[in-house]
């Protein structure tokens, strides 16, 4: 749960109850693709129970789960089917199909093949903290995040969100931390980093499992390369990779988080309580390390 985070701030004018969110999501439940349907999206019960609630509350934190199913149609199979159809027309009429007819043949071929295509499912955790006005999506793909945010904004009246934005850009802050060897208070720099040149060369240098307090890293920054990813640990509790887009990736909860819990304390409620309990403190500290949020939030 929560391996990658894209973080949004919810505008202050929006308010809703959990029941209202449940009713809104119930209008768009997930259903598997039909025979000739290429993609299907919707909401599934976060607990994984059939006919369960689509919006769950654990300790004041709201959890949703988005599901998408797509049919995998190899381009080579589609091209082969179109070629077969075009050959049949040429054989029967003595002429080759024109551009418009070929386009129609391609659509016909797609509909012929879709019922036999393999399907692929992918789900995403969606976390709403109504008190802190945070919307957090467990994905590293901005495109997938945009899709889910659009669905939520359409489903929940008055909902308006914007990506978390800070006074200092993550790139500038990461460059400073590496160059001066001064991580922000409460954080330590770990052993993973990516530096990218801003010029036409687009040169990239990556360090993995490697100490970063070396002159070589500082020389790359002096030469104009800027960090696009940097591994950090917060409060000896959560490790993650900060990106230049202010995403948190490879989120990992460390052993100290689980001290005092029992082996049988697992399950949905415990997982949500532990994860959100840490992240609700981590996210403001990350924003503070980057100069605080813009807009005075």
DRENDO-1510 file (C-alpha; in Angstrom, 1 decimal, always signed):
<recs>
REC; n; res; u; v; w
REC; 1; UNK; +0.0; +0.0; +0.0 .
REC; 2; UNK; +1.4; +3.4; -1.1 .
REC; 3; UNK; +4.5; +2.5; -3.0 .
REC; 4; UNK; +4.4; +5.8; -5.1 .
REC; 5; UNK; +2.7; +9.0; -4.2 .
REC; 6; UNK; +1.3; +11.9; -6.3 .
REC; 7; UNK; +0.0; +14.5; -3.9 .
REC; 8; UNK; -2.8; +17.0; -4.4 .
REC; 9; UNK; -4.2; +19.8; -2.2 .
REC; 10; UNK; -8.0; +19.9; -1.9 .
REC; 11; UNK; -9.5; +23.4; -2.2 .
REC; 12; UNK; -11.0; +24.6; +1.0 .
REC; 13; UNK; -14.5; +25.1; -0.3 .
REC; 14; UNK; -15.1; +21.4; -0.8 .
REC; 15; UNK; -16.8; +19.4; +1.9 .
REC; 16; UNK; -18.6; +16.0; +1.7 .
REC; 17; UNK; -19.5; +13.2; +4.0 .
REC; 18; UNK; -18.3; +9.6; +3.5 .
REC; 19; UNK; -21.8; +8.6; +2.6 .
REC; 20; UNK; -21.9; +11.2; -0.1 .
REC; 21; UNK; -18.6; +10.0; -1.5 .
REC; 22; UNK; -20.0; +6.4; -1.4 .
REC; 23; UNK; -23.1; +7.3; -3.3 .
REC; 24; UNK; -21.1; +9.2; -6.0 .
REC; 25; UNK; -18.8; +6.2; -6.5 .
REC; 26; UNK; -21.7; +3.8; -6.6 .
REC; 27; UNK; -22.7; +5.4; -9.9 .
REC; 28; UNK; -19.4; +4.3; -11.5 .
REC; 29; UNK; -18.6; +0.8; -10.2 .
REC; 30; UNK; -16.0; -1.2; -12.1 .
REC; 31; UNK; -17.2; -3.8; -14.5 .
REC; 32; UNK; -15.0; -6.1; -16.7 .
REC; 33; UNK; -14.7; -5.2; -20.4 .
REC; 34; UNK; -17.4; -6.4; -22.7 .
REC; 35; UNK; -16.6; -8.5; -25.7 .
REC; 36; UNK; -15.7; -5.6; -28.0 .
REC; 37; UNK; -14.7; -3.1; -25.3 .
REC; 38; UNK; -11.1; -2.0; -25.2 .
REC; 39; UNK; -11.0; -0.4; -21.7 .
REC; 40; UNK; -13.1; -0.3; -18.6 .
REC; 41; UNK; -12.6; +1.8; -15.5 .
REC; 42; UNK; -14.4; +2.2; -12.2 .
REC; 43; UNK; -14.4; +1.8; -8.4 .
REC; 44; UNK; -14.0; -1.4; -6.4 .
REC; 45; UNK; -14.3; -2.1; -2.7 .
REC; 46; UNK; -11.0; -1.2; -1.0 .
REC; 47; UNK; -11.3; -4.2; +1.4 .
REC; 48; UNK; -11.5; -6.6; -1.6 .
REC; 49; UNK; -14.9; -7.9; -0.4 .
REC; 50; UNK; -17.6; -8.5; -3.0 .
REC; 51; UNK; -20.4; -6.0; -2.7 .
REC; 52; UNK; -18.4; -4.1; +0.0 .
REC; 53; UNK; -18.4; -0.3; +0.5 .
REC; 54; UNK; -16.5; +1.7; -2.2 .
REC; 55; UNK; -15.4; +4.3; +0.3 .
REC; 56; UNK; -13.9; +3.1; +3.6 .
REC; 57; UNK; -12.9; +5.3; +6.7 .
REC; 58; UNK; -10.1; +4.2; +9.0 .
REC; 59; UNK; -9.2; +6.7; +11.8 .
REC; 60; UNK; -10.7; +9.6; +9.8 .
REC; 61; UNK; -8.8; +8.7; +6.6 .
REC; 62; UNK; -10.9; +7.8; +3.6 .
REC; 63; UNK; -9.7; +5.0; +1.3 .
REC; 64; UNK; -10.9; +4.3; -2.3 .
REC; 65; UNK; -9.7; +1.9; -4.9 .
REC; 66; UNK; -9.7; +2.6; -8.6 .
REC; 67; UNK; -9.6; -0.3; -11.1 .
REC; 68; UNK; -8.8; -0.2; -14.8 .
REC; 69; UNK; -9.0; -3.1; -17.3 .
REC; 70; UNK; -7.6; -3.0; -20.8 .
REC; 71; UNK; -7.5; -5.5; -23.6 .
REC; 72; UNK; -4.1; -6.2; -25.0 .
REC; 73; UNK; -4.2; -6.2; -28.8 .
REC; 74; UNK; -0.8; -6.8; -30.4 .
REC; 75; UNK; -0.2; -4.4; -33.4 .
REC; 76; UNK; +1.2; -7.3; -35.4 .
REC; 77; UNK; -2.0; -9.3; -35.0 .
REC; 78; UNK; -4.1; -6.3; -36.0 .
REC; 79; UNK; -2.0; -5.6; -39.1 .
REC; 80; UNK; -2.2; -9.2; -40.2 .
REC; 81; UNK; -6.0; -9.2; -39.9 .
REC; 82; UNK; -6.3; -6.0; -41.9 .
REC; 83; UNK; -4.0; -7.4; -44.5 .
REC; 84; UNK; -6.2; -10.5; -44.8 .
REC; 85; UNK; -9.3; -8.4; -45.2 .
REC; 86; UNK; -7.7; -6.2; -47.8 .
REC; 87; UNK; -6.4; -9.3; -49.8 .
REC; 88; UNK; -10.0; -10.7; -49.8 .
REC; 89; UNK; -11.4; -7.5; -51.2 .
REC; 90; UNK; -8.7; -7.4; -53.9 .
REC; 91; UNK; -9.4; -11.0; -54.8 .
REC; 92; UNK; -13.1; -10.5; -55.0 .
REC; 93; UNK; -13.2; -7.1; -56.8 .
REC; 94; UNK; -9.8; -6.8; -58.5 .
REC; 95; UNK; -9.0; -3.5; -56.7 .
REC; 96; UNK; -7.0; -2.5; -53.7 .
REC; 97; UNK; -8.9; -0.8; -50.8 .
REC; 98; UNK; -8.4; +3.0; -50.6 .
REC; 99; UNK; -7.3; +4.9; -47.6 .
REC; 100; UNK; -10.8; +5.4; -46.2 .
REC; 101; UNK; -11.8; +1.8; -46.7 .
REC; 102; UNK; -8.5; +0.6; -45.1 .
REC; 103; UNK; -9.3; +2.6; -42.1 .
REC; 104; UNK; -12.8; +1.0; -41.9 .
REC; 105; UNK; -11.1; -2.4; -42.3 .
REC; 106; UNK; -8.8; -1.7; -39.4 .
REC; 107; UNK; -11.8; -0.9; -37.2 .
REC; 108; UNK; -13.5; -4.1; -38.4 .
REC; 109; UNK; -10.4; -6.1; -37.6 .
REC; 110; UNK; -10.2; -4.6; -34.1 .
REC; 111; UNK; -13.8; -5.6; -33.3 .
REC; 112; UNK; -13.1; -9.1; -34.7 .
REC; 113; UNK; -10.0; -9.6; -32.5 .
REC; 114; UNK; -11.1; -7.9; -29.2 .
REC; 115; UNK; -13.3; -10.8; -28.0 .
REC; 116; UNK; -10.2; -13.0; -28.1 .
REC; 117; UNK; -7.7; -10.5; -26.7 .
REC; 118; UNK; -6.0; -11.0; -23.3 .
REC; 119; UNK; -7.1; -8.6; -20.5 .
REC; 120; UNK; -4.8; -6.7; -18.1 .
REC; 121; UNK; -6.0; -5.2; -14.8 .
REC; 122; UNK; -4.4; -2.5; -12.7 .
REC; 123; UNK; -5.7; -1.0; -9.5 .
REC; 124; UNK; -4.7; +2.2; -7.6 .
REC; 125; UNK; -5.2; +3.2; -4.0 .
REC; 126; UNK; -6.8; +6.6; -3.5 .
REC; 127; UNK; -6.5; +8.3; -0.1 .
REC; 128; UNK; -8.5; +11.4; +1.0 .
REC; 129; UNK; -7.6; +13.1; +4.2 .
REC; 130; UNK; -10.6; +15.4; +4.7 .
REC; 131; UNK; -9.1; +17.1; +7.8 .
REC; 132; UNK; -5.7; +17.9; +6.1 .
REC; 133; UNK; -7.4; +18.5; +2.7 .
REC; 134; UNK; -5.1; +16.0; +1.0 .
REC; 135; UNK; -5.7; +13.7; -2.0 .
REC; 136; UNK; -3.0; +11.2; -2.5 .
REC; 137; UNK; -2.8; +8.7; -5.4 .
REC; 138; UNK; -0.6; +5.6; -5.3 .
REC; 139; UNK; +0.9; +5.8; -8.7 .
REC; 140; UNK; +4.1; +7.1; -10.4 .
REC; 141; UNK; +2.2; +7.9; -13.7 .
REC; 142; UNK; +0.9; +11.4; -14.0 .
REC; 143; UNK; -1.3; +10.3; -16.9 .
REC; 144; UNK; -3.0; +7.7; -14.7 .
REC; 145; UNK; -3.3; +10.2; -11.9 .
REC; 146; UNK; -4.9; +12.7; -14.2 .
REC; 147; UNK; -7.5; +10.1; -15.3 .
REC; 148; UNK; -8.5; +9.3; -11.7 .
REC; 149; UNK; -8.6; +13.0; -10.6 .
REC; 150; UNK; -10.9; +13.8; -13.6 .
REC; 151; UNK; -13.3; +11.0; -12.6 .
REC; 152; UNK; -13.3; +12.2; -9.0 .
REC; 153; UNK; -13.9; +15.8; -9.9 .
REC; 154; UNK; -16.8; +14.8; -12.2 .
REC; 155; UNK; -18.3; +12.5; -9.6 .
REC; 156; UNK; -18.0; +14.7; -6.5 .
REC; 157; UNK; -19.7; +18.1; -6.7 .
REC; 158; UNK; -17.5; +21.1; -5.8 .
REC; 159; UNK; -14.3; +19.1; -5.7 .
REC; 160; UNK; -11.3; +21.1; -6.9 .
REC; 161; UNK; -7.7; +19.9; -6.5 .
REC; 162; UNK; -4.2; +21.1; -7.4 .
REC; 163; UNK; -0.9; +19.4; -7.3 .
REC; 164; UNK; +1.1; +20.1; -4.2 .
REC; 165; UNK; +3.4; +23.0; -5.0 .
REC; 166; UNK; +6.3; +24.4; -2.9 .
REC; 167; UNK; +8.2; +27.7; -2.7 .
REC; 168; UNK; +11.5; +25.9; -3.6 .
REC; 169; UNK; +11.5; +23.5; -6.5 .
REC; 170; UNK; +12.5; +20.0; -5.6 .
REC; 171; UNK; +15.3; +20.2; -8.2 .
REC; 172; UNK; +16.8; +23.3; -6.7 .
REC; 173; UNK; +16.5; +21.9; -3.1 .
REC; 174; UNK; +18.0; +18.6; -4.0 .
REC; 175; UNK; +21.0; +20.3; -5.7 .
REC; 176; UNK; +21.6; +22.4; -2.6 .
REC; 177; UNK; +21.4; +19.4; -0.3 .
REC; 178; UNK; +23.9; +17.4; -2.4 .
REC; 179; UNK; +26.3; +20.3; -3.1 .
REC; 180; UNK; +26.4; +21.6; +0.5 .
REC; 181; UNK; +26.0; +18.1; +2.1 .
REC; 182; UNK; +23.2; +19.6; +4.2 .
REC; 183; UNK; +20.0; +17.6; +4.1 .
REC; 184; UNK; +16.9; +19.2; +5.6 .
REC; 185; UNK; +16.2; +18.8; +9.3 .
REC; 186; UNK; +14.7; +15.3; +10.0 .
REC; 187; UNK; +16.0; +13.8; +6.8 .
REC; 188; UNK; +19.1; +11.9; +5.7 .
REC; 189; UNK; +20.4; +11.5; +2.1 .
REC; 190; UNK; +20.6; +7.8; +1.1 .
REC; 191; UNK; +22.6; +6.1; -1.7 .
REC; 192; UNK; +20.6; +6.7; -4.8 .
REC; 193; UNK; +20.5; +9.7; -7.1 .
REC; 194; UNK; +19.9; +10.7; -10.7 .
REC; 195; UNK; +21.5; +13.8; -12.2 .
REC; 196; UNK; +20.5; +15.2; -15.6 .
REC; 197; UNK; +22.0; +17.8; -17.8 .
REC; 198; UNK; +19.8; +20.7; -18.8 .
REC; 199; UNK; +21.5; +21.4; -22.1 .
REC; 200; UNK; +21.0; +19.7; -25.5 .
REC; 201; UNK; +23.2; +16.7; -24.5 .
REC; 202; UNK; +20.6; +15.5; -22.0 .
REC; 203; UNK; +23.4; +13.6; -20.3 .
REC; 204; UNK; +22.3; +11.5; -17.3 .
REC; 205; UNK; +24.4; +10.2; -14.4 .
REC; 206; UNK; +22.9; +7.6; -12.0 .
REC; 207; UNK; +24.2; +6.5; -8.7 .
REC; 208; UNK; +22.8; +3.4; -7.0 .
REC; 209; UNK; +23.9; +1.9; -3.7 .
REC; 210; UNK; +26.6; +4.5; -3.8 .
REC; 211; UNK; +27.6; +7.2; -1.2 .
REC; 212; UNK; +26.7; +10.7; -2.5 .
REC; 213; UNK; +28.9; +12.7; -0.2 .
REC; 214; UNK; +31.7; +12.7; -2.8 .
REC; 215; UNK; +33.4; +15.5; -4.8 .
REC; 216; UNK; +32.3; +13.8; -8.1 .
REC; 217; UNK; +28.6; +14.5; -7.4 .
REC; 218; UNK; +29.4; +18.1; -6.5 .
REC; 219; UNK; +31.4; +18.5; -9.7 .
REC; 220; UNK; +28.4; +17.2; -11.8 .
REC; 221; UNK; +26.2; +19.8; -10.2 .
REC; 222; UNK; +28.8; +22.6; -10.8 .
REC; 223; UNK; +28.9; +21.4; -14.4 .
REC; 224; UNK; +25.2; +22.1; -14.7 .
REC; 225; UNK; +23.6; +18.7; -14.1 .
REC; 226; UNK; +20.6; +18.9; -11.8 .
REC; 227; UNK; +19.1; +16.1; -9.6 .
REC; 228; UNK; +15.9; +14.6; -10.9 .
REC; 229; UNK; +15.7; +11.9; -8.2 .
REC; 230; UNK; +17.2; +11.6; -4.7 .
REC; 231; UNK; +16.8; +8.9; -2.1 .
REC; 232; UNK; +16.0; +10.2; +1.4 .
REC; 233; UNK; +15.0; +8.8; +4.7 .
REC; 234; UNK; +12.6; +10.7; +7.0 .
REC; 235; UNK; +12.9; +10.4; +10.8 .
REC; 236; UNK; +14.4; +6.8; +10.5 .
REC; 237; UNK; +10.8; +5.8; +9.7 .
REC; 238; UNK; +10.1; +6.1; +6.0 .
REC; 239; UNK; +12.5; +5.9; +3.1 .
REC; 240; UNK; +11.6; +7.2; -0.4 .
REC; 241; UNK; +12.9; +8.7; -3.6 .
REC; 242; UNK; +12.0; +12.4; -4.2 .
REC; 243; UNK; +11.6; +13.4; -7.8 .
REC; 244; UNK; +11.9; +16.7; -9.6 .
REC; 245; UNK; +8.1; +16.6; -10.1 .
REC; 246; UNK; +7.5; +16.4; -6.3 .
REC; 247; UNK; +6.5; +12.8; -6.4 .
REC; 248; UNK; +7.5; +10.3; -3.7 .
REC; 249; UNK; +8.5; +6.9; -5.2 .
REC; 250; UNK; +9.7; +3.6; -3.7 .
REC; 251; UNK; +8.1; +4.5; -0.4 .
REC; 252; UNK; +9.1; +2.0; +2.2 .
REC; 253; UNK; +8.1; +1.9; +5.9 .
REC; 254; UNK; +11.1; +1.0; +8.1 .
REC; 255; UNK; +11.2; -1.3; +11.1 .
REC; 256; UNK; +10.8; +1.5; +13.6 .
REC; 257; UNK; +7.3; +2.1; +12.3 .
REC; 258; UNK; +6.2; -1.4; +13.3 .
REC; 259; UNK; +7.7; -1.5; +16.7 .
REC; 260; UNK; +5.0; -2.4; +19.3 .
REC; 261; UNK; +2.8; -4.1; +16.7 .
REC; 262; UNK; +2.1; -7.8; +16.8 .
REC; 263; UNK; +2.6; -10.2; +14.0 .
REC; 264; UNK; -1.2; -10.7; +13.7 .
REC; 265; UNK; -1.9; -7.0; +13.6 .
REC; 266; UNK; -2.1; -7.0; +9.8 .
REC; 267; UNK; -5.2; -6.5; +7.7 .
REC; 268; UNK; -6.8; -3.6; +5.9 .
REC; 269; UNK; -7.4; -1.4; +8.9 .
REC; 270; UNK; -4.0; -1.8; +10.4 .
REC; 271; UNK; -2.3; -1.3; +7.0 .
REC; 272; UNK; -4.2; +1.9; +6.4 .
REC; 273; UNK; -3.7; +3.2; +10.0 .
REC; 274; UNK; +0.1; +2.6; +9.8 .
REC; 275; UNK; +0.6; +4.0; +6.3 .
REC; 276; UNK; -1.6; +7.1; +6.7 .
REC; 277; UNK; -0.3; +7.7; +10.2 .
REC; 278; UNK; +3.2; +8.1; +8.9 .
REC; 279; UNK; +2.5; +9.8; +5.6 .
REC; 280; UNK; +0.2; +12.5; +7.2 .
REC; 281; UNK; +3.3; +13.6; +9.1 .
REC; 282; UNK; +5.9; +13.0; +6.3 .
REC; 283; UNK; +4.1; +15.0; +3.6 .
REC; 284; UNK; +4.1; +18.4; +5.6 .
REC; 285; UNK; +7.7; +17.8; +6.5 .
REC; 286; UNK; +8.6; +17.3; +2.8 .
REC; 287; UNK; +6.8; +20.5; +1.9 .
REC; 288; UNK; +8.5; +22.3; +4.7 .
REC; 289; UNK; +11.9; +21.1; +3.5 .
REC; 290; UNK; +11.1; +22.7; +0.2 .
REC; 291; UNK; +10.3; +26.1; +1.6 .
REC; 292; UNK; +6.7; +25.4; +2.5 .
REC; 293; UNK; +3.7; +25.3; +0.2 .
REC; 294; UNK; +2.8; +28.1; -2.1 .
REC; 295; UNK; -0.4; +30.0; -1.3 .
REC; 296; UNK; +0.5; +30.1; +2.4 .
REC; 297; UNK; -1.0; +26.7; +3.0 .
</recs>
